[in-house]
């Protein structure tokens, strides 16, 4: 199959990680994969497995990018693309227009977030073949726009290759040595774009309470503030300073090797106020890291019971701190939860399964079209 993926995202996050993994997997299965990216994107290097001619640049500035749609449609026709797959909300209508003006391309979209779609999409996207929901809560929201038969749930997947204890210990020591963290210090970390919705302020408030009980605990915040003035990042660091925790906090924009980071953590924390799926949680599960998470829809989808993680109410930093503190003093409980979470991730959220389900969906769409 010849498949074109469209993403106008400027920065790299969970949805973009999903897209890169999907494209790589499809290419490895023998399909011709193309991507449309905005010219000012910061993550094109992630597609180093694609030939340069398979990457097309177009500035989709809003949901009504008619001019961009025409340029993309010309590319689609030249490359005889069969499937056009959009991943960002503002790309949906341009992708729909591409398929309306191309020879035979079929339109697919993935919804990565819980925010409700605008009602006019019910009419604007009438040529949609399938909408992919990354979780059950997302599927429920999509039913307000599309008929049930047009929606398919395909959960995000991740590489669940299990690290040996020796390898994990080596990665743990490498990260701590690099960032001057004592090898025996309890380390608690969180990962995600720096913004209010991701709950990093609650994480810092919880860390302050945790630090009162554990004078050796160290805290890691990984994520970039993509706002123009980076005010939220400054607010977080100011709060850390007020709590006199600067020597016990590490802020990183990003880490390329998540396995090394997660191996270094004793506890991974997701303090989000809302999650449609929670790819960072899934990474922690796959890497056998104990988890404390807020009860978002995404976390509850991934962490089905109290034998895989500790869940606490959203926007309750004191309860977050209590759960973190309880796990820090209970190493056997940490290992029990981490092992169960890893087993669950391996069974239900493998990367190969995600790619296979998406591939089969494309085939089904093309076959149904051919039969008409």
N, C-alpha and C positions, 0 to 999 in steps of 0.2 A: 504494500500500500504506500501511497504518497501522501504524507500528513504534514500539514502546516499548523504550528502552534503560534498563537499571538499573545504577547504580554507587553503592555506599555509600562510596567513597573519600572521605576527608576532605580530602586535599591533592592538588595537581596534579603529575603525573609523566608518564612515557612512555605508560602505559596510558590515562591520561585524555586526553592529547594525541591519541592514536589515536581515542578515542571522539568527541571534539569534531570532528575532521576528518571522521570517518565520518558523523556526524549532519549536518554542514553539507553534505557532498556529496550525501547522500540527499535532503535538503530541496531542494537546487538541481535535483535530477532530478525534482521534483514530488511526492515522497512526504510524507505527514503524519507528522512525527517528534515523539515525546514522550520525556521523560527523567524518571526517578525518581532523586532525589539525597537524601542525608542532610541534615537541617535545618542542621547545623553545618559543611557543606562550605565550603571556601575558594576554590572555582573556578567558581561558578555564572555569574559574569560572562562566562565563555568562551562561554556559550550565548546571547549577546545577539542572535543571528539567529533565535531561536525566540520565539514569542509567550509571554507570562508564563503563560497558561492551559495551555500544553503542558508545564510543569515542575511536577512533583508531588514533595512532600517526604514522606519516610518514614524512620523510624529503624530500619534493619536492624542490630541489634546483634550478631547471631551467625547461624550457619548454620541455626538452627531458628526463624527469625522468623515464627511462624505468624500472630501478630496483624498484623504488617506485611504479610504476604502477603495477608491478607483485605482490607485497605485498598487495596492495589495492585490486587487482582482486581476490586474494585468500580470503580476508576478505569478499568481495562482494559475492563470491560463497558460502562461509560458511553460510552467513546470508540470502541468497536467495534475494538479493537486486534487485528491479525492475527498479528503477530510480537512475542514478548517476548524480548529479547536481554540476557543478563547478562554482566558483565565482571569481576567480583571474586568470588573463591572463596566468600566468605560469602553472596553473593547467589544462588548457584546453586540451593540447595534452596528458598528463598523463591520464586524465579522459577518453579521446577518446580511448586510448590504453586499459584501464581497461574494457571498454565496448566491445572492439573487442575480448578480451580474456575471458570474463565472459560468463556465460551460457545464460542469456537473458536480462541483464540490458540495459536500453536505456539511451542515453547521452543527457543531457540538460546543457546549460550554461547561465549564466546571465552576461551581459556586463554593468558595473557600470560607466564606464568612456567614455570620448569623444575621447581619443587618438585612431587613426586608427589602426586596426589590421594588422599584416604583411600579405602580399599577399599569402605566402605559406600555411596559414591556410585554404585557399579555398580548398586545396587538402588534407592537414593533418587532417582536421576535417570533412571529407566526411560522416562519420557515425553519424553526429549530427542529433538528432531528432528535437530539437527546440532551437533557441537562443532567450533569453528574453532580451529586451531592456527596460531600466528603464525610457526612455523618447523618444519623437519623434526625437530629434537630434541624439540620440544614434542609433535609428532605421535606420535613414538615412545613418549613417556611416557603419552599419552592412550590408547594401545592397551592399556595395563594395566587400563583402566577400561571403555572403550567398544569395540564391534566396529568393525572397519576402515571399514565402509560408513557409519558415523555420523560419521566424522571428515573434515574438509576443511581442507587447508592454504591459508591466505590470508595472505601476508606483509604486514607493515605497509607502508604507502606514504607517500611524502612529495612535496611540491611540488619538482620538479626544474628549475624555471625557472632558466636560466643567467644569472648576473649578468655584465654587461659589465666589462671590465677597469677602465674609468673609474669605474663605480658602486662596484665592489668597493674600489677605492683610496679613494674618498670615505668609504665606511663604515668602512674600516680607520682612517682618520685621525680620524673623528668619535669612535670608541670610545676611541682612545688619548688624544685631547685631553681627553675627559670624565674619564678616570681617571688623567691625568697620567703616561702611559706614553710614553717617548721614541718618536718615529716610526720611528727606525732600530733599535730594540731587538728582538732575537729574542724572540717571545712564545710560550709553551707553555701550553696550557690543558686543563682537564678539566671535564666537565659531568655532574651526576647527584646524586641525593639523598645527603646526607652520612651514610654508614654504612659499617661495616667491609667489607661485601660488595662495595661499589663501588670499593674499593681506593684511596681518597684518601690513606691513610697511606703506601702504597707510592709514590704520586705525589710526596708531599713528600720521602720518602727519596731517590727518583730525582732530584728537583729539587736536592737538596743536592749530589749528585754532579755533576749537570750544571753547577751554579753554579761549581764548582771549575774547570771547563774553559772556561766562558764567563762572564766577569765582567759582561756586559751583559744576560744573559738575564733575562726577566721571566716570572712564573708567575701564572696565573689559575685560581681554583677557583670554579666556579659550582654552587651547590646548597644546599638548605636541610636543616638537621638537624631532622627532624620528631619527634624523641624529646622526652619531657617536660622533661628537664633540659639538653638540648643538650650533653651531656658530650663527645661525639665531636668536635664543632666546636671546643670548648675544647681538647681534646687536640691537634688538628691545629694550632691557632694557637700552642699552647705549644711544639710541636715546631719550628715555623717560627722561633719566638723563640730556642730553644736553638741552632739552626743560624745565627742572626744573619742571617736572610733577610727580616725584616719589611718592609724597604723595597723588596723585589723580589717581594712576594706581594700579590695582590689577591683578597679573598674577597667574593663576591656571592651573595646568597640566590637570585636569579633574574634573568634578563633576558628581557624580552618579545620582543625582536627577535633571534632566534638568528643571522640572517644577518649582522647587524652584528658580533656577537661573533666568529663564525667567520671573517669577513673580516679581523678584526684579528689572528687567530692565525697563526703560522707552522706550528705543529704542534698537532693535537688528539690528546690521549692518553686512551685508555680503559684503566684499570688494574683493571677489575672482576675479581672472583674467580669470578663466574658471571653469564652473560647468556643469556636465552632467545632474544633477538633483537638488541637493541642499537640503539634508536631514535636515541640521540645519535650513534652511529657513522654511521648512515645520514644524519643531518643534515649531518655533516661531509663525507661523501662527496658529497652533493648540492650542497654549497656549495664544492666544490673546495678543501678543506683537507687537507693532508698528515696522515696518520694513523699513530700507533703504538698498537698494541692488544695486550692479553693474549689468549692463545689460548683464550678461552671458546667454548662452542658457538655462541653468537650471533655472535661476531666471525668465526668460521670460516665461518658461513653467509653472511655479508655480503661478506667479503673473501676471495674464492675462491683467490687466488694472490698471490705476492710482487711482482706488478706493480701492486697496488692499495694496499698498506700494508706496514709492517713489523710482524710478529707476534712476540711474545716469550712465554716461559712465565709462567703465573700465579704471583703471589707471589714474583717475582724482581726487586726494585727495581733491583739493579745492572745486570741485563740490560736493564731498561726504560730506565735512564739511558744505557746504551751505545747503544741504538737512537735515542734522542732526540738524543744528541750527534752521532751519525753523520749524521742528517738536518739538523741545524742547520748543519753545515759543507758541505752538499751541496745547494745551491739547485736545481740542475738535476734531481737525484733527487727532491726534494720536489715539484717541478712535474710531473714524470713520473708519480709515484704519484697525486697529486691529480687530474690530468686523467683517468687511467685509472679511478680510483674514481668520479669524477663520471659518466663515460660508462656505467659498469656500473650505477650507481644509476638513471640515466635510463632504461636499457633494461629493468631487471628490477624496479624498486621504485617505479613511479609511483603517485601518489595516486589518479589516475583509475582505474587498473587495479584497485587495492584496492577502491574503492567499487563498481566495476562487478561484480567477482567476488562481493562480498557481496550486492549487489542481485540478481544472478542466482541466488544460493543461496536467498535468500528466495522468489523466484518458483518455483524448483524444489520447495521444501518445500510451498508452498501448492497448486501444481499436483498434486503427488503425493497430497495430502490430498483434493483435490477429486475425483480419479479413483477413490478408494476407496469 
